[in-house]
Structure formats: structure tokens, C-alpha cells
Amino acid sequence: MIPRDQNVGSDIASQIIGVKQATITKKCRKHVFPNATQDEQGHPWHIPLGDIIDYCEQRGIDISDIEHYIN
């Protein structure tokens, strides 16, 4: 089972979803991932896997290999 509350960075999120890391960062700024946080502006994003899973399910993105990207 995927731990929905586990956070990943924009680099891992981009690999899971299949987009550029910059795209993930833009989506975080626009609150597409509603529970994503930053320690400070300019610092890395912390994106809960639950947000990523919900995003992908809503858009029909296959994430059957998500466990490959998480510990």
C-alpha cells in the first residue's frame, strides 16, 4: 500500500507523472497539489503522494509503477 502522507520532491513527482520538474514546481505554486509545502520560498517542495495519486487518477495517468519511485 502506498503511504499517501509520504512526501516526495518535485524531482520524484515529475518522474512519477512524466512531466518536467519545472512543470511540477509551477503546479505547486498554483496549488494544484493542495497539500504541497515549502520550508521557505525558493526551497524544495514537499508533495504528499496522496496529492500526486489524486492528480493522476483525475487525469487518467497510469501510475502503476509508483512504488518504483518511493522508498
GUVO-396326 format. One record per atom (N, C-alpha, C): residue in one letter; residue number from 1; x, y, z; atom name. Coordinates in Angstrom, 3 decimals, decimal comma, always signed. Example, Ala and Ser with C-alpha at 12.3 -4.5 7.8 and 13.67 -1.06 7.14 Angstrom:
REM residues 2
<node code="A" pos="1" u="+13,190" v="-5,690" w="+7,800" site="N"/>
<node code="A" pos="1" u="+12,300" v="-4,500" w="+7,800" site="CA"/>
<node code="A" pos="1" u="+13,200" v="-3,300" w="+7,800" site="C"/>
<node code="S" pos="2" u="+12,850" v="-2,250" w="+7,080" site="N"/>
<node code="S" pos="2" u="+13,670" v="-1,060" w="+7,140" site="CA"/>
<node code="S" pos="2" u="+12,900" v="+0,030" w="+7,870" site="C"/>
REM end
This chain:
REM residues 71
<node code="M" pos="1" u="+0,833" v="-1,180" w="+0,000" site="N"/>
<node code="M" pos="1" u="+0,000" v="+0,000" w="+0,000" site="CA"/>
<node code="M" pos="1" u="+0,882" v="+1,250" w="+0,000" site="C"/>
<node code="I" pos="2" u="+0,488" v="+2,226" w="-0,772" site="N"/>
<node code="I" pos="2" u="+1,240" v="+3,463" w="-0,901" site="CA"/>
<node code="I" pos="2" u="+0,922" v="+4,375" w="+0,287" site="C"/>
<node code="P" pos="3" u="+1,951" v="+4,873" w="+0,981" site="N"/>
<node code="P" pos="3" u="+1,719" v="+5,804" w="+2,092" site="CA"/>
<node code="P" pos="3" u="+1,360" v="+7,189" w="+1,549" site="C"/>
<node code="R" pos="4" u="+0,073" v="+7,496" w="+1,503" site="N"/>
<node code="R" pos="4" u="-0,401" v="+8,737" w="+0,889" site="CA"/>
<node code="R" pos="4" u="+0,148" v="+9,992" w="+1,561" site="C"/>
<node code="D" pos="5" u="+0,566" v="+9,878" w="+2,817" site="N"/>
<node code="D" pos="5" u="+1,079" v="+11,052" w="+3,520" site="CA"/>
<node code="D" pos="5" u="+2,596" v="+11,216" w="+3,377" site="C"/>
<node code="Q" pos="6" u="+3,245" v="+10,294" w="+2,691" site="N"/>
<node code="Q" pos="6" u="+4,689" v="+10,416" w="+2,459" site="CA"/>
<node code="Q" pos="6" u="+4,933" v="+11,517" w="+1,430" site="C"/>
<node code="N" pos="7" u="+5,892" v="+12,386" w="+1,723" site="N"/>
<node code="N" pos="7" u="+6,231" v="+13,473" w="+0,809" site="CA"/>
<node code="N" pos="7" u="+7,356" v="+13,074" w="-0,128" site="C"/>
<node code="V" pos="8" u="+7,287" v="+13,594" w="-1,347" site="N"/>
<node code="V" pos="8" u="+8,379" v="+13,467" w="-2,307" site="CA"/>
<node code="V" pos="8" u="+8,675" v="+14,858" w="-2,850" site="C"/>
<node code="G" pos="9" u="+9,841" v="+15,017" w="-3,430" site="N"/>
<node code="G" pos="9" u="+10,215" v="+16,287" w="-4,031" site="CA"/>
<node code="G" pos="9" u="+9,685" v="+16,399" w="-5,450" site="C"/>
<node code="S" pos="10" u="+9,862" v="+17,584" w="-6,007" site="N"/>
<node code="S" pos="10" u="+9,367" v="+17,815" w="-7,372" site="CA"/>
<node code="S" pos="10" u="+10,098" v="+16,946" w="-8,386" site="C"/>
<node code="D" pos="11" u="+11,330" v="+16,545" w="-8,083" site="N"/>
<node code="D" pos="11" u="+12,069" v="+15,672" w="-8,997" site="CA"/>
<node code="D" pos="11" u="+11,407" v="+14,307" w="-9,101" site="C"/>
<node code="I" pos="12" u="+11,052" v="+13,728" w="-7,969" site="N"/>
<node code="I" pos="12" u="+10,390" v="+12,415" w="-7,958" site="CA"/>
<node code="I" pos="12" u="+8,973" v="+12,539" w="-8,518" site="C"/>
<node code="A" pos="13" u="+8,261" v="+13,595" w="-8,132" site="N"/>
<node code="A" pos="13" u="+6,902" v="+13,804" w="-8,645" site="CA"/>
<node code="A" pos="13" u="+6,910" v="+13,900" w="-10,170" site="C"/>
<node code="S" pos="14" u="+7,905" v="+14,581" w="-10,723" site="N"/>
<node code="S" pos="14" u="+7,975" v="+14,713" w="-12,178" site="CA"/>
<node code="S" pos="14" u="+8,195" v="+13,367" w="-12,849" site="C"/>
<node code="Q" pos="15" u="+8,985" v="+12,512" w="-12,223" site="N"/>
<node code="Q" pos="15" u="+9,216" v="+11,178" w="-12,781" site="CA"/>
<node code="Q" pos="15" u="+7,953" v="+10,325" w="-12,710" site="C"/>
<node code="I" pos="16" u="+7,240" v="+10,410" w="-11,600" site="N"/>
<node code="I" pos="16" u="+6,008" v="+9,630" w="-11,439" site="CA"/>
<node code="I" pos="16" u="+4,984" v="+10,036" w="-12,485" site="C"/>
<node code="I" pos="17" u="+4,808" v="+11,349" w="-12,653" site="N"/>
<node code="I" pos="17" u="+3,762" v="+11,863" w="-13,542" site="CA"/>
<node code="I" pos="17" u="+4,206" v="+11,879" w="-15,004" site="C"/>
<node code="G" pos="18" u="+5,516" v="+12,001" w="-15,228" site="N"/>
<node code="G" pos="18" u="+6,024" v="+12,008" w="-16,598" site="CA"/>
<node code="G" pos="18" u="+6,065" v="+13,386" w="-17,220" site="C"/>
<node code="V" pos="19" u="+6,362" v="+14,401" w="-16,403" site="N"/>
<node code="V" pos="19" u="+6,499" v="+15,769" w="-16,903" site="CA"/>
<node code="V" pos="19" u="+7,821" v="+16,342" w="-16,387" site="C"/>
<node code="K" pos="20" u="+8,167" v="+17,531" w="-16,846" site="N"/>
<node code="K" pos="20" u="+9,393" v="+18,175" w="-16,394" site="CA"/>
<node code="K" pos="20" u="+9,247" v="+18,644" w="-14,946" site="C"/>
<node code="Q" pos="21" u="+10,372" v="+18,704" w="-14,260" site="N"/>
<node code="Q" pos="21" u="+10,374" v="+19,157" w="-12,869" site="CA"/>
<node code="Q" pos="21" u="+9,841" v="+20,582" w="-12,766" site="C"/>
<node code="A" pos="22" u="+10,132" v="+21,420" w="-13,729" site="N"/>
<node code="A" pos="22" u="+9,634" v="+22,800" w="-13,722" site="CA"/>
<node code="A" pos="22" u="+8,104" v="+22,837" w="-13,774" site="C"/>
<node code="T" pos="23" u="+7,511" v="+21,881" w="-14,464" site="N"/>
<node code="T" pos="23" u="+6,049" v="+21,808" w="-14,538" site="CA"/>
<node code="T" pos="23" u="+5,463" v="+21,502" w="-13,166" site="C"/>
<node code="I" pos="24" u="+6,094" v="+20,606" w="-12,439" site="N"/>
<node code="I" pos="24" u="+5,633" v="+20,276" w="-11,087" site="CA"/>
<node code="I" pos="24" u="+5,737" v="+21,495" w="-10,182" site="C"/>
<node code="T" pos="25" u="+6,854" v="+22,210" w="-10,274" site="N"/>
<node code="T" pos="25" u="+7,044" v="+23,409" w="-9,459" site="CA"/>
<node code="T" pos="25" u="+5,955" v="+24,435" w="-9,747" site="C"/>
<node code="K" pos="26" u="+5,627" v="+24,641" w="-11,013" site="N"/>
<node code="K" pos="26" u="+4,558" v="+25,578" w="-11,379" site="CA"/>
<node code="K" pos="26" u="+3,218" v="+25,124" w="-10,806" site="C"/>
<node code="K" pos="27" u="+2,951" v="+23,814" w="-10,875" site="N"/>
<node code="K" pos="27" u="+1,697" v="+23,293" w="-10,340" site="CA"/>
<node code="K" pos="27" u="+1,627" v="+23,463" w="-8,825" site="C"/>
<node code="C" pos="28" u="+2,759" v="+23,340" w="-8,158" site="N"/>
<node code="C" pos="28" u="+2,792" v="+23,562" w="-6,706" site="CA"/>
<node code="C" pos="28" u="+2,449" v="+25,019" w="-6,396" site="C"/>
<node code="R" pos="29" u="+3,038" v="+25,934" w="-7,142" site="N"/>
<node code="R" pos="29" u="+2,765" v="+27,365" w="-6,928" site="CA"/>
<node code="R" pos="29" u="+1,302" v="+27,712" w="-7,165" site="C"/>
<node code="K" pos="30" u="+0,669" v="+26,979" w="-8,090" site="N"/>
<node code="K" pos="30" u="-0,744" v="+27,226" w="-8,416" site="CA"/>
<node code="K" pos="30" u="-1,684" v="+26,403" w="-7,544" site="C"/>
<node code="H" pos="31" u="-1,130" v="+25,702" w="-6,559" site="N"/>
<node code="H" pos="31" u="-1,900" v="+24,897" w="-5,600" site="CA"/>
<node code="H" pos="31" u="-2,651" v="+23,738" w="-6,247" site="C"/>
<node code="V" pos="32" u="-2,111" v="+23,224" w="-7,348" site="N"/>
<node code="V" pos="32" u="-2,685" v="+22,031" w="-7,970" site="CA"/>
<node code="V" pos="32" u="-2,539" v="+20,841" w="-7,029" site="C"/>
<node code="F" pos="33" u="-1,432" v="+20,819" w="-6,298" site="N"/>
<node code="F" pos="33" u="-1,214" v="+19,824" w="-5,250" site="CA"/>
<node code="F" pos="33" u="-1,503" v="+20,543" w="-3,927" site="C"/>
<node code="P" pos="34" u="-2,727" v="+20,442" w="-3,434" site="N"/>
<node code="P" pos="34" u="-3,180" v="+21,313" w="-2,345" site="CA"/>
<node code="P" pos="34" u="-2,415" v="+21,185" w="-1,031" site="C"/>
<node code="N" pos="35" u="-1,761" v="+20,092" w="-0,806" site="N"/>
<node code="N" pos="35" u="-1,053" v="+19,896" w="+0,459" site="CA"/>
<node code="N" pos="35" u="+0,458" v="+20,007" w="+0,326" site="C"/>
<node code="A" pos="36" u="+0,932" v="+20,461" w="-0,841" site="N"/>
<node code="A" pos="36" u="+2,363" v="+20,650" w="-1,056" site="CA"/>
<node code="A" pos="36" u="+2,839" v="+21,853" w="-0,237" site="C"/>
<node code="T" pos="37" u="+4,031" v="+21,725" w="+0,338" site="N"/>
<node code="T" pos="37" u="+4,579" v="+22,790" w="+1,165" site="CA"/>
<node code="T" pos="37" u="+6,044" v="+23,045" w="+0,811" site="C"/>
<node code="Q" pos="38" u="+6,506" v="+24,203" w="+1,248" site="N"/>
<node code="Q" pos="38" u="+7,911" v="+24,582" w="+1,162" site="CA"/>
<node code="Q" pos="38" u="+8,325" v="+25,081" w="+2,534" site="C"/>
<node code="D" pos="39" u="+9,563" v="+24,805" w="+2,921" site="N"/>
<node code="D" pos="39" u="+10,065" v="+25,345" w="+4,183" site="CA"/>
<node code="D" pos="39" u="+10,183" v="+26,862" w="+4,093" site="C"/>
<node code="E" pos="40" u="+10,666" v="+27,349" w="+2,965" site="N"/>
<node code="E" pos="40" u="+10,786" v="+28,772" w="+2,670" site="CA"/>
<node code="E" pos="40" u="+10,697" v="+28,943" w="+1,165" site="C"/>
<node code="Q" pos="41" u="+10,340" v="+30,150" w="+0,729" site="N"/>
<node code="Q" pos="41" u="+10,313" v="+30,426" w="-0,704" site="CA"/>
<node code="Q" pos="41" u="+11,684" v="+30,142" w="-1,290" site="C"/>
<node code="G" pos="42" u="+11,705" v="+29,472" w="-2,423" site="N"/>
<node code="G" pos="42" u="+12,961" v="+29,119" w="-3,071" site="CA"/>
<node code="G" pos="42" u="+13,527" v="+27,778" w="-2,635" site="C"/>
<node code="H" pos="43" u="+12,938" v="+27,184" w="-1,603" site="N"/>
<node code="H" pos="43" u="+13,379" v="+25,871" w="-1,133" site="CA"/>
<node code="H" pos="43" u="+12,575" v="+24,787" w="-1,843" site="C"/>
<node code="P" pos="44" u="+13,032" v="+23,539" w="-1,781" site="N"/>
<node code="P" pos="44" u="+12,325" v="+22,445" w="-2,455" site="CA"/>
<node code="P" pos="44" u="+10,895" v="+22,264" w="-1,944" site="C"/>
<node code="W" pos="45" u="+10,058" v="+21,765" w="-2,824" site="N"/>
<node code="W" pos="45" u="+8,670" v="+21,455" w="-2,473" site="CA"/>
<node code="W" pos="45" u="+8,597" v="+20,064" w="-1,850" site="C"/>
<node code="H" pos="46" u="+7,662" v="+19,893" w="-0,930" site="N"/>
<node code="H" pos="46" u="+7,342" v="+18,609" w="-0,306" site="CA"/>
<node code="H" pos="46" u="+5,905" v="+18,294" w="-0,732" site="C"/>
<node code="I" pos="47" u="+5,748" v="+17,276" w="-1,570" site="N"/>
<node code="I" pos="47" u="+4,453" v="+16,962" w="-2,167" site="CA"/>
<node code="I" pos="47" u="+3,987" v="+15,608" w="-1,657" site="C"/>
<node code="P" pos="48" u="+2,840" v="+15,558" w="-0,970" site="N"/>
<node code="P" pos="48" u="+2,336" v="+14,270" w="-0,489" site="CA"/>
<node code="P" pos="48" u="+1,971" v="+13,349" w="-1,659" site="C"/>
<node code="L" pos="49" u="+2,313" v="+12,090" w="-1,518" site="N"/>
<node code="L" pos="49" u="+1,957" v="+11,125" w="-2,566" site="CA"/>
<node code="L" pos="49" u="+0,455" v="+11,090" w="-2,800" site="C"/>
<node code="G" pos="50" u="-0,323" v="+11,334" w="-1,765" site="N"/>
<node code="G" pos="50" u="-1,781" v="+11,366" w="-1,930" site="CA"/>
<node code="G" pos="50" u="-2,216" v="+12,404" w="-2,942" site="C"/>
<node code="D" pos="51" u="-1,582" v="+13,573" w="-2,925" site="N"/>
<node code="D" pos="51" u="-1,899" v="+14,613" w="-3,907" site="CA"/>
<node code="D" pos="51" u="-1,537" v="+14,156" w="-5,315" site="C"/>
<node code="I" pos="52" u="-0,405" v="+13,497" w="-5,432" site="N"/>
<node code="I" pos="52" u="+0,045" v="+13,014" w="-6,743" site="CA"/>
<node code="I" pos="52" u="-0,892" v="+11,924" w="-7,256" site="C"/>
<node code="I" pos="53" u="-1,258" v="+11,008" w="-6,379" site="N"/>
<node code="I" pos="53" u="-2,174" v="+9,928" w="-6,760" site="CA"/>
<node code="I" pos="53" u="-3,517" v="+10,505" w="-7,208" site="C"/>
<node code="D" pos="54" u="-4,053" v="+11,433" w="-6,433" site="N"/>
<node code="D" pos="54" u="-5,338" v="+12,052" w="-6,798" site="CA"/>
<node code="D" pos="54" u="-5,241" v="+12,759" w="-8,147" site="C"/>
<node code="Y" pos="55" u="-4,175" v="+13,505" w="-8,354" site="N"/>
<node code="Y" pos="55" u="-3,963" v="+14,231" w="-9,611" site="CA"/>
<node code="Y" pos="55" u="-3,964" v="+13,254" w="-10,784" site="C"/>
<node code="C" pos="56" u="-3,222" v="+12,178" w="-10,641" site="N"/>
<node code="C" pos="56" u="-3,111" v="+11,195" w="-11,724" site="CA"/>
<node code="C" pos="56" u="-4,421" v="+10,466" w="-11,966" site="C"/>
<node code="E" pos="57" u="-5,116" v="+10,102" w="-10,909" site="N"/>
<node code="E" pos="57" u="-6,401" v="+9,411" w="-11,066" site="CA"/>
<node code="E" pos="57" u="-7,413" v="+10,303" w="-11,782" site="C"/>
<node code="Q" pos="58" u="-7,440" v="+11,582" w="-11,459" site="N"/>
<node code="Q" pos="58" u="-8,377" v="+12,519" w="-12,085" site="CA"/>
<node code="Q" pos="58" u="-8,097" v="+12,703" w="-13,569" site="C"/>
<node code="R" pos="59" u="-6,851" v="+12,479" w="-13,970" site="N"/>
<node code="R" pos="59" u="-6,459" v="+12,716" w="-15,359" site="CA"/>
<node code="R" pos="59" u="-6,180" v="+11,437" w="-16,142" site="C"/>
<node code="G" pos="60" u="-6,386" v="+10,299" w="-15,515" site="N"/>
<node code="G" pos="60" u="-6,181" v="+9,030" w="-16,200" site="CA"/>
<node code="G" pos="60" u="-4,728" v="+8,709" w="-16,479" site="C"/>
<node code="I" pos="61" u="-3,827" v="+9,227" w="-15,647" site="N"/>
<node code="I" pos="61" u="-2,401" v="+8,963" w="-15,815" site="CA"/>
<node code="I" pos="61" u="-2,053" v="+7,656" w="-15,102" site="C"/>
<node code="D" pos="62" u="-1,412" v="+6,756" w="-15,825" site="N"/>
<node code="D" pos="62" u="-1,035" v="+5,449" w="-15,269" site="CA"/>
<node code="D" pos="62" u="+0,137" v="+5,606" w="-14,307" site="C"/>
<node code="I" pos="63" u="-0,085" v="+5,243" w="-13,063" site="N"/>
<node code="I" pos="63" u="+0,988" v="+5,291" w="-12,069" site="CA"/>
<node code="I" pos="63" u="+1,174" v="+3,915" w="-11,424" site="C"/>
<node code="S" pos="64" u="+0,957" v="+2,894" w="-12,212" site="N"/>
<node code="S" pos="64" u="+1,059" v="+1,534" w="-11,683" site="CA"/>
<node code="S" pos="64" u="+2,470" v="+1,201" w="-11,191" site="C"/>
<node code="D" pos="65" u="+3,461" v="+1,944" w="-11,661" site="N"/>
<node code="D" pos="65" u="+4,842" v="+1,705" w="-11,228" site="CA"/>
<node code="D" pos="65" u="+5,310" v="+2,702" w="-10,166" site="C"/>
<node code="I" pos="66" u="+4,389" v="+3,358" w="-9,475" site="N"/>
<node code="I" pos="66" u="+4,731" v="+4,392" w="-8,498" site="CA"/>
<node code="I" pos="66" u="+5,668" v="+3,871" w="-7,403" site="C"/>
<node code="E" pos="67" u="+5,513" v="+2,624" w="-7,029" site="N"/>
<node code="E" pos="67" u="+6,349" v="+2,061" w="-5,953" site="CA"/>
<node code="E" pos="67" u="+7,829" v="+2,045" w="-6,341" site="C"/>
<node code="H" pos="68" u="+8,097" v="+2,054" w="-7,613" site="N"/>
<node code="H" pos="68" u="+9,470" v="+2,102" w="-8,104" site="CA"/>
<node code="H" pos="68" u="+10,176" v="+3,399" w="-7,698" site="C"/>
<node code="Y" pos="69" u="+9,414" v="+4,462" w="-7,497" site="N"/>
<node code="Y" pos="69" u="+9,975" v="+5,785" w="-7,233" site="CA"/>
<node code="Y" pos="69" u="+10,062" v="+6,145" w="-5,746" site="C"/>
<node code="I" pos="70" u="+9,456" v="+5,337" w="-4,892" site="N"/>
<node code="I" pos="70" u="+9,423" v="+5,671" w="-3,463" site="CA"/>
<node code="I" pos="70" u="+10,117" v="+4,607" w="-2,643" site="C"/>
<node code="N" pos="71" u="+10,512" v="+4,983" w="-1,451" site="N"/>
<node code="N" pos="71" u="+11,181" v="+4,035" w="-0,542" site="CA"/>
<node code="N" pos="71" u="+10,176" v="+3,360" w="+0,353" site="C"/>
REM end
